[in-house]
């Protein structure tokens, strides 16, 4: 699912993939072509040394970076022990917004979302609700983009189309 999210983002713009491996390793290996597309049209980010393979402990470290790059985290389903909950908790610790979609009380993949909501995450059911939660941060970032000189020549060009809709997609690249 993570790969599909990145592929969809590349179809309409750019994406950032945060790796749980060294920058020269693609995990899973079947995502090599996707990694090349991301490198050409976005960014691959890793805090691990070249040659570092996929270790379970690396992925919670990677999730910390994902949370830091995102304006907010939306959890649509999560078991009580999942990487999504690690990312959501790290996002909250970093002062980021955390939203969760509730599910059936009988669904084990809804229990993580329910726990987040009990702990203060914003209950959301529609995309417009997520945008409303993130609106203050989006306004602040857009204002900063409009007033900052560009890296290429000092002008303050308006942000490119689609920036207003970029709400910090939190999708893991694995």
N, C-alpha and C positions, 0 to 999 in steps of 0.2 A: 504494500500500500504506500509506503514511503516513496518508492521509486515512481509510482504513478503520480503522486503529488508533485514531485520535482519535474517530471515530464510535462505535466499540465501547466506548471508555472513557466517552463521554457517555451511552451507553445504561445504564450501571451506576453512574455517578458523575460525576467531574470529570476534566479534563485540562488540561495546560498546553502551548500551542503556542509554540515559539520561532521567530520569523520571521527570514528572511534578507533581509527588505525593511523599509521603513519601516512604522510601525504602521497607516498608511492604505492600504497596498497588499496585495493578496491574490495570492499566486502558488502554484499556477496560478490563474487567474481563475475556473475552474470550482469552486473551493473557497469561494466567497463565502458561500453558505448555511452551510457547515460553520463558517467563521470566525465568523459571527453566533452560531451555537449555542455555540461555544467561549467567546466573549466573554460570553455570558449564563450559562454554566454552568461556567466555568473561568477561564482567563486567556490572553490573547495577550501575548507578551513580545517586545520588540525593542530592540536597542541602536542602531538606525539612525534617522536623522532622517526625518520625514514626507516623502513624495515619493520616497524612495530605492527604486529598482526592483531587481529581482533581478540581482545580479552574481555571477559564479562565486566570487570571493574572499570574498563575504559569508557563504557557506554554511559555510566552515570556521570562521569567527568564531562563527557561530550554533552550530555543533556544540560549541564550547568551553563555551557556556552550558548546552546540553543536558547535557553531561557533568557540569557543576557542580551541576545541579539533581537529578541522579540518584544513587541510592545505588550503583548499579552499571550496567554496560553488558553486554548480551548480544548477541553477533554470531552470527547464524544462517547467513549467507552473505555473502561479500564477495570481490570481485576484489582483486588485490594493490594496485591504486590505486583506492580508493573512499572515499566520505564516511564509511562505517561504520568503516573503519580509522582515519581521522582522529579520529573521536569516541572510539573505544576507546583510542587512544594518549593523547588529552587526558584521558580519564577516569583512566588509569593515572598520568599526570603529576600529577593532582589527588588521588591517594591513594584513588581509587574502585576497587571490584572490577571486574575484567574477566573475562567468561566467553565461551567460544566453543564452537560446535557443530561437530564435525569432519564432513567429507564425503568423497566419493570423491576419490582422488588424481587422477582423470581430469577432474574438474569444475573449470573455471577459477574458479567462484564459491566453491569451498571453499579455494582457496589462501590467501586472506586470513585465514580462520579458522585454518588450519594455521600460518601465520606468527605469529599471536597466541599460539597454544598454545606454539609453540617459544620465544616471548619471555616466557612466564610466565603467560599467561591460563589460567584454570581450564577444563579440558575438561568440558563438561556434555552430557548427553543427554536429561535429563528435567527438568521444571519443579521437582520436589522438590529436585534438586541445586542449582538456582539459589537457591531459598529457603534451603537450608542454608548456602550461601556468604554470603548477605545477612543471615542470622539475627542475628549480633551487632549490626549496624547497626540493624536493625529494632527489636531490644530496646531499644537506646539511645534511638532516636527516640520509641518508644512511652512509655518512662519519662519522657522530657522533656515529652511532650504531657500525660501524666497529672499531672505536678507543676507545670506552668506555669499561671499564672492566665489565664483566657480574656480575649480582647481586649474582650469585651462586658460584663464586670462583675466580674471578679476571682475567679470560682469555678474550681475545677479539675475540670471535667466530664471524664469519660472520653472518649477519642477516638471519633469516629463509627464505626459498623459499616463494615468494609471497610478501615480504615486499616492493620490488620495485614497485609493482603494487598497493600498498595501498595508495590511494590518498585522504584519509580523507572523506570517505562516510558520507554524511550529511543526515542521515535518522532519523527522529523522532521516538521514541518508545512511543506509547500511548496505 
